[in-house]
Amino acid sequence: MTATSKDCSHIGGIILMTEDFILKESKAALKVLNWFGNFLGRKFPGTWKMFLRPNVQHWLFDLCGSWPDDTLWKMYQTIKNLIPEYPVGHYNTYRREGSPESLDGLTDDEGQHHPFISTRMIPDYGSRRADDHPNIPKGLTQKERDADHLIEYFAGYALINAERFRRFVVLTTYKPQPRWQAWAHIEIMCYPEFKRELMASPTHNASNSQSGKNNKSGKYAHHSLSSSGRGGGHGHDREKVPTTASEAGPIDASF
């Protein structure tokens, strides 16, 4: 890690845009992506990223044909255009016919910064049942369970990367589950709140801390992560990310 990148570490953040938000608020999701692209141009490379559902490029590409308009196609193209180009044959090069390993979130260590994180897969994502683990909330639809699963995974990812990023924001259409709110190191936002706090900022300075202050809706407060490294991974540590509630265990909300 260079001196410059070290100085700029722990000042950015990661935004999780959930699958339900993309499907239910597709036009808003496209606006978020366009904003994010402009936002990145004002930030030091690698300090801000967007986290998306597994295999997102293939998923969007497959949905485009049956979608009533071209919104998802524009999202697909926007993501594609924001992925940096690397030499042909480089392990970081994305190919439509291959697996999206270039979006695994691990390439920054080699100086190849990517603005997106979309793992190849999350075990049982899309098929997890309520009785698979006692910690999984009961009474949810499969789509709601998918959102819970993705947010659980993201919460674990946030703990591992606590030393590298300052904020971890979740953009979803669903009302927060009690356990999401207990994971105090992540911020759960609906679109109006996200737009107000991040997109509508005159300087697009999403790294401004609002720690300890409730937002105007009175629902959620921002919690910055401690730099103590609890649960965090250094830039060179490629630790296994928890993929289920049983692997992640109870999330420490004492930060």
LUMFI-53051 format. One record per residue (C-alpha): residue in three letters; x, y, z. Coordinates in nm, 2 decimals. Example, Ala and Ser with C-alpha at 12.3 -4.5 7.8 and 13.67 -1.06 7.14 Angstrom:
<marros>
   residuo       c1       c2       c3
       ALA     1.23    -0.45     0.78
       SER     1.37    -0.11     0.71
</marros>
This chain:
<marros>
   residuo       c1       c2       c3
       MET     0.00     0.00     0.00
       THR     0.15     0.34    -0.10
       ALA     0.17     0.63     0.14
       THR    -0.10     0.81    -0.05
       SER    -0.35     0.52    -0.04
       LYS    -0.27     0.46     0.32
       ASP    -0.35     0.82     0.40
       CYS    -0.68     0.79     0.22
       SER    -0.78     0.46     0.38
       HIS    -1.07     0.44     0.62
       ILE    -1.24     0.75     0.48
       GLY    -1.47     0.61     0.22
       GLY    -1.75     0.35     0.22
       ILE    -1.94     0.08     0.05
       ILE    -2.31     0.11    -0.06
       LEU    -2.52    -0.21    -0.08
       MET    -2.80    -0.17    -0.34
       THR    -3.02    -0.47    -0.28
       GLU    -3.19    -0.68    -0.54
       ASP    -3.53    -0.58    -0.42
       PHE    -3.45    -0.21    -0.47
       ILE    -3.33    -0.28    -0.83
       LEU    -3.64    -0.47    -0.92
       LYS    -3.90    -0.25    -0.73
       GLU    -3.74     0.09    -0.79
       SER    -3.55     0.02    -1.12
       LYS    -3.56     0.39    -1.24
       ALA    -3.44     0.51    -0.90
       ALA    -3.17     0.24    -0.91
       LEU    -3.05     0.37    -1.25
       LYS    -3.03     0.72    -1.10
       VAL    -2.83     0.59    -0.81
       LEU    -2.58     0.42    -1.05
       ASN    -2.55     0.74    -1.26
       TRP    -2.49     0.94    -0.95
       PHE    -2.24     0.69    -0.82
       GLY    -2.04     0.71    -1.14
       ASN    -2.01     1.09    -1.11
       PHE    -1.94     1.06    -0.74
       LEU    -1.65     0.83    -0.80
       GLY    -1.48     1.09    -1.02
       ARG    -1.45     1.31    -0.71
       LYS    -1.30     1.05    -0.49
       PHE    -0.96     0.88    -0.44
       PRO    -0.97     0.55    -0.64
       GLY    -1.08     0.25    -0.43
       THR    -1.22     0.45    -0.14
       TRP    -1.59     0.41    -0.24
       LYS    -1.76     0.10    -0.38
       MET    -2.10    -0.04    -0.46
       PHE    -2.20    -0.38    -0.34
       LEU    -2.46    -0.57    -0.55
       ARG    -2.63    -0.91    -0.55
       PRO    -2.42    -1.21    -0.67
       ASN    -2.33    -1.24    -1.04
       VAL    -2.50    -0.91    -1.10
       GLN    -2.40    -0.85    -1.47
       HIS    -2.52    -1.19    -1.58
       TRP    -2.84    -1.15    -1.37
       LEU    -2.92    -0.81    -1.53
       PHE    -2.83    -0.93    -1.88
       ASP    -3.07    -1.23    -1.84
       LEU    -3.35    -1.01    -1.71
       CYS    -3.33    -0.74    -1.99
       GLY    -3.52    -0.95    -2.25
       SER    -3.83    -0.98    -2.04
       TRP    -3.82    -0.63    -1.87
       PRO    -4.09    -0.39    -1.99
       ASP    -3.85    -0.11    -2.07
       ASP    -3.48    -0.05    -2.12
       THR    -3.40     0.05    -1.76
       LEU    -3.22    -0.27    -1.67
       TRP    -3.03    -0.27    -1.99
       LYS    -2.91     0.08    -1.91
       MET    -2.81    -0.04    -1.57
       TYR    -2.62    -0.32    -1.72
       GLN    -2.44    -0.08    -1.96
       THR    -2.37     0.17    -1.68
       ILE    -2.20    -0.09    -1.46
       LYS    -2.01    -0.22    -1.76
       ASN    -1.89     0.13    -1.85
       LEU    -1.78     0.20    -1.49
       ILE    -1.56    -0.11    -1.47
       PRO    -1.20    -0.01    -1.54
       GLU    -1.04    -0.16    -1.85
       TYR    -0.73    -0.38    -1.79
       PRO    -0.50    -0.55    -2.04
       VAL    -0.65    -0.86    -2.22
       GLY    -0.55    -1.17    -2.03
       HIS    -0.51    -0.99    -1.69
       TYR    -0.68    -1.18    -1.42
       ASN    -0.89    -0.88    -1.34
       THR    -1.04    -0.85    -1.68
       TYR    -1.42    -0.90    -1.69
       ARG    -1.57    -1.12    -1.96
       ARG    -1.94    -1.18    -2.02
       GLU    -1.89    -1.54    -2.09
       GLY    -1.68    -1.60    -1.78
       SER    -1.74    -1.58    -1.41
       PRO    -1.74    -1.23    -1.26
       GLU    -1.43    -1.29    -1.05
       SER    -1.32    -0.93    -1.14
       LEU    -1.60    -0.81    -0.91
       ASP    -1.49    -1.01    -0.61
       GLY    -1.37    -0.71    -0.42
       LEU    -1.01    -0.85    -0.37
       THR    -0.82    -0.67    -0.65
       ASP    -0.75    -0.34    -0.47
       ASP    -0.45    -0.51    -0.30
       GLU    -0.28    -0.53    -0.64
       GLY    -0.37    -0.17    -0.73
       GLN    -0.65    -0.27    -0.96
       HIS    -0.94    -0.07    -0.82
       HIS    -1.30    -0.17    -0.90
       PRO    -1.60     0.04    -0.81
       PHE    -1.83    -0.27    -0.77
       ILE    -1.84    -0.58    -0.56
       SER    -2.05    -0.87    -0.68
       THR    -1.94    -1.21    -0.57
       ARG    -1.97    -1.51    -0.79
       MET    -2.22    -1.66    -0.55
       ILE    -2.35    -1.66    -0.20
       PRO    -2.44    -2.01    -0.09
       ASP    -2.82    -2.07    -0.08
       TYR    -2.89    -1.71    -0.19
       GLY    -3.24    -1.71    -0.34
       SER    -3.34    -2.04    -0.18
       ARG    -3.27    -2.01     0.19
       ARG    -3.56    -2.12     0.41
       ALA    -3.68    -1.98     0.74
       ASP    -3.59    -2.30     0.92
       ASP    -3.24    -2.32     0.79
       HIS    -3.11    -2.14     1.10
       PRO    -3.27    -2.01     1.42
       ASN    -3.15    -1.66     1.35
       ILE    -3.33    -1.62     1.02
       PRO    -3.64    -1.41     1.08
       LYS    -3.97    -1.59     1.05
       GLY    -4.28    -1.49     0.85
       LEU    -4.09    -1.35     0.55
       THR    -4.15    -1.41     0.18
       GLN    -3.87    -1.56    -0.02
       LYS    -3.78    -1.21    -0.16
       GLU    -3.77    -1.07     0.19
       ARG    -3.56    -1.36     0.30
       ASP    -3.32    -1.29     0.01
       ALA    -3.28    -0.93     0.12
       ASP    -3.22    -1.04     0.47
       HIS    -2.96    -1.29     0.35
       LEU    -2.78    -1.03     0.14
       ILE    -2.78    -0.78     0.42
       GLU    -2.65    -1.04     0.66
       TYR    -2.36    -1.12     0.42
       PHE    -2.29    -0.75     0.38
       ALA    -2.28    -0.70     0.75
       GLY    -2.02    -0.97     0.78
       TYR    -1.82    -0.82     0.49
       ALA    -1.84    -0.48     0.66
       LEU    -1.68    -0.62     0.98
       ILE    -1.40    -0.78     0.79
       ASN    -1.33    -0.46     0.61
       ALA    -1.38    -0.22     0.90
       GLU    -1.03    -0.09     0.88
       ARG    -1.05     0.01     0.51
       PHE    -1.39     0.18     0.50
       ARG    -1.57     0.43     0.72
       ARG    -1.94     0.39     0.61
       PHE    -2.15     0.09     0.51
       VAL    -2.49     0.19     0.37
       VAL    -2.77    -0.04     0.27
       LEU    -3.03     0.08     0.02
       THR    -3.35    -0.13     0.03
       THR    -3.72    -0.11    -0.01
       TYR    -3.80    -0.33     0.29
       LYS    -3.87    -0.22     0.64
       PRO    -3.56    -0.30     0.85
       GLN    -3.57    -0.62     1.04
       PRO    -3.48    -0.59     1.41
       ARG    -3.15    -0.77     1.36
       TRP    -3.05    -0.53     1.08
       GLN    -3.10    -0.24     1.33
       ALA    -2.89    -0.43     1.59
       TRP    -2.60    -0.44     1.34
       ALA    -2.51    -0.08     1.43
       HIS    -2.21    -0.07     1.20
       ILE    -2.44    -0.06     0.89
       GLU    -2.69     0.21     0.79
       ILE    -3.03     0.10     0.65
       MET    -3.18     0.36     0.42
       CYS    -3.49     0.39     0.19
       TYR    -3.44     0.59    -0.13
       PRO    -3.57     0.93    -0.01
       GLU    -3.33     0.91     0.28
       PHE    -3.04     0.80     0.06
       LYS    -3.11     1.07    -0.19
       ARG    -3.13     1.34     0.08
       GLU    -2.82     1.23     0.27
       LEU    -2.59     1.13    -0.01
       MET    -2.71     1.22    -0.36
       ALA    -2.85     1.57    -0.27
       SER    -2.54     1.68    -0.09
       PRO    -2.40     2.00    -0.26
       THR    -2.05     1.86    -0.25
       HIS    -2.15     1.49    -0.29
       ASN    -1.95     1.44     0.03
       ALA    -2.10     1.11     0.14
       SER    -1.82     1.06     0.38
       ASN    -1.94     1.33     0.61
       SER    -2.02     1.16     0.94
       GLN    -2.36     1.20     1.10
       SER    -2.26     0.99     1.40
       GLY    -2.49     1.02     1.69
       LYS    -2.75     1.22     1.50
       ASN    -3.09     1.08     1.40
       ASN    -3.20     1.16     1.04
       LYS    -3.51     1.36     0.97
       SER    -3.72     1.05     0.95
       GLY    -3.63     0.97     1.31
       LYS    -3.58     0.61     1.22
       TYR    -3.21     0.54     1.18
       ALA    -2.88     0.69     1.30
       HIS    -2.54     0.67     1.13
       HIS    -2.28     0.47     1.31
       SER    -1.91     0.50     1.20
       LEU    -1.69     0.20     1.25
       SER    -1.42     0.20     1.50
       SER    -1.07     0.19     1.37
       SER    -0.97    -0.06     1.63
       GLY    -0.98    -0.33     1.37
       ARG    -1.24    -0.55     1.54
       GLY    -1.37    -0.77     1.27
       GLY    -1.17    -0.58     1.01
       GLY    -0.92    -0.71     0.76
       HIS    -0.61    -0.54     0.65
       GLY    -0.57    -0.48     0.28
       HIS    -0.36    -0.80     0.24
       ASP    -0.59    -1.03     0.44
       ARG    -0.82    -1.23     0.21
       GLU    -1.04    -1.37     0.49
       LYS    -1.34    -1.59     0.43
       VAL    -1.66    -1.38     0.44
       PRO    -1.95    -1.52     0.65
       THR    -2.21    -1.64     0.41
       THR    -2.48    -1.76     0.65
       ALA    -2.63    -1.66     0.98
       SER    -2.46    -1.96     1.15
       GLU    -2.12    -1.86     1.01
       ALA    -2.15    -1.49     1.08
       GLY    -2.28    -1.55     1.43
       PRO    -2.42    -1.27     1.63
       ILE    -2.30    -0.94     1.49
       ASP    -2.13    -0.72     1.75
       ALA    -2.33    -0.40     1.77
       SER    -2.11    -0.24     2.03
       PHE    -1.92    -0.02     1.80
</marros>
